[in-house]
Amino acid sequence: MKLFRNIESFFQKHIEGFFDKTFGSGIQPVELAKSLVKYMENERSVGVSHVYVPNRYVVYLGSEDFNRLQTYQQNIEKELTGYLQQQADHYQYTIMGLLEVKLDSDESLKLGKLRIASSFIEQPLPDSKDVEQDEISHTRVFDKLDVPIFKPAVRLNGRLTVVEGLDTGQRVEAAVNRINIGRRESNEMPLSDMNTSRLHAYVIYEEGAHVLYDAKSLNGTYVNDHRVTRKRLKNKDRIKLGSTVLLYEVK
């Protein structure tokens, strides 16, 4: 595929002896790059004038794969970051903050499998344990030779409208775009309510429906008076964040 045609030459240029048998059997850096690019594409969020993608990625490997690559970990992380940035620039994706790719170990993963976690964070984090409240994360598990290919989602036309609170009347259309909600001005639905977090909740399109996630907010997110961390939305659901109430409608 055109997307991946230069991966081998990219790594050969930056990692000495890449085509030697240095890495042995198991997952290769090229496969990490392919998985990351497909994952980034799958996690893109279409805004009004920009297409956003996460800026922090952690690739978890089984102990055997991780130990095998650990000697070259810093070089691999650096070149994966560089390659992912190239792809983002090529497709004109918008990345908020510095792009970062890290490798880590997950003993539950078998040889040849990997798990990727992505985050939207405002500043790069020095350590994966120092996670800010505003971080949004998603993870998926991939087989070595079975990386999912992005397929455009079937469009669902929905709408979020503020029906109670300081921003009554504000609305945003919901299709396959990601909608961040809270006091942060860059959110797709910025709120004036001081009882909401800067990033309080977000809505994404999953498997034919809009799904609401609480973004580790201080005061919680409620749907029809029930506190939720994740909720598949239905027509006429009422979402309460702080002193603000949103109405979700399917058009």
C-alpha positions, -999 to +999 in steps of 0.1 A: +000+000+000+012+035-007+008+045+030+035+020+040+058+018+010+086+038+027+085+023+061+113-002+055+136+025+040+127+049+068+138+024+095+168+013+075+180+049+073+176+056+110+184+022+127+218+007+118+216-029+108+178-029+106+177-057+080+201-079+100+187-106+122+191-083+152+154-084+162+149-122+156+114-136+155+083-119+169+070-084+163+093-062+141+095-023+143+080-021+108+049-039+121+047-014+150+048+015+125+020+000+104-001-007+135+004+029+148-005+045+114-037+025+111-046+031+147-040+069+143-062+069+112-089+050+131-088+075+160-091+106+139-118+131+149-133+154+122-139+189+134-152+220+116-120+229+099-094+203+112-090+166+115-076+158+149-056+128+160-042+118+194-007+131+203+004+103+227+007+066+219+018+038+241+025+004+224+023-025+248+042-057+240+044-091+256+074-096+278+093-116+252+088-091+224+095-061+248+127-076+262+140-084+227+135-048+215+144-031+248+181-026+238+169-004+209+139+011+228+149+047+226+159+046+190+127+027+180+105+051+200+122+081+183+118+068+148+083+056+154+075+091+166+092+106+135+074+083+111+040+089+127+046+127+125+054+123+088+022+105+081+002+131+101+018+159+082+012+141+049-025+138+056-027+172+072-039+159+105-039+183+134-020+173+165-025+193+197+007+193+216+039+173+210+037+138+194+051+110+215+053+072+210+064+050+239+070+012+242+059-006+274+055-042+286+023-060+293+028-095+307-007-105+296+001-103+259+015-133+241+044-133+216+034-115+184+006-095+199+005-058+208-019-033+224-020+004+216-033+031+239-037+066+226-044+099+244-053+135+237-031+155+262-022+191+262+014+186+272+038+156+268+040+135+299+074+125+313+060+092+326+030+072+317+019+072+353+016+110+355-018+112+337-036+145+338-073+147+344-079+160+309-064+129+293-086+107+270-075+072+263-085+043+241-069+009+237-072-019+212-055-053+210-040-064+176-027-097+164+007-095+147-006-102+113-042-090+118-041-052+120-076-038+115-080-016+084-099+017+089-134+017+073-154+049+071-182+049+096-218+050+085-231+085+091-255+090+120-270+125+122-274+136+158-274+169+178-265+180+212-283+211+225-278+229+258-313+231+273-304+242+309-275+264+321-255+295+311-251+283+275-288+275+269-294+273+231-258+263+222-258+233+199-234+211+180-241+186+153-230+150+159-221+127+131-188+107+130-169+137+145-156+136+181-172+162+204-153+173+234-174+190+261-163+213+290-148+246+299-118+245+276-123+270+248-110+246+221-137+220+228-163+214+201-189+223+228-172+249+252-192+256+283-193+286+306-204+265+336-177+267+363-190+234+378-178+215+347-142+204+341-121+218+313-126+185+296-156+171+313-169+145+288-168+136+251-190+119+225-176+096+198-191+074+171-189+037+179-205+008+160-234+028+146-242+049+177-230+079+196-213+070+229-208+094+258-177+091+279-169+108+312-134+122+310-126+116+347-145+148+356-146+161+391-183+163+394-193+134+372-215+129+342-251+119+343-276+106+318-312+107+328-302+112+364-278+082+365-241+087+368-222+071+340-186+066+328-197+053+294-232+054+279-246+046+245-269+075+238-305+072+227-328+098+212-340+124+238-314+114+265-307+142+289-270+147+299-261+166+330-226+181+335-223+204+365-252+228+363-256+223+326-281+199+309-277+188+273-304+171+251-293+145+227-315+141+196-313+119+165-324+138+134 
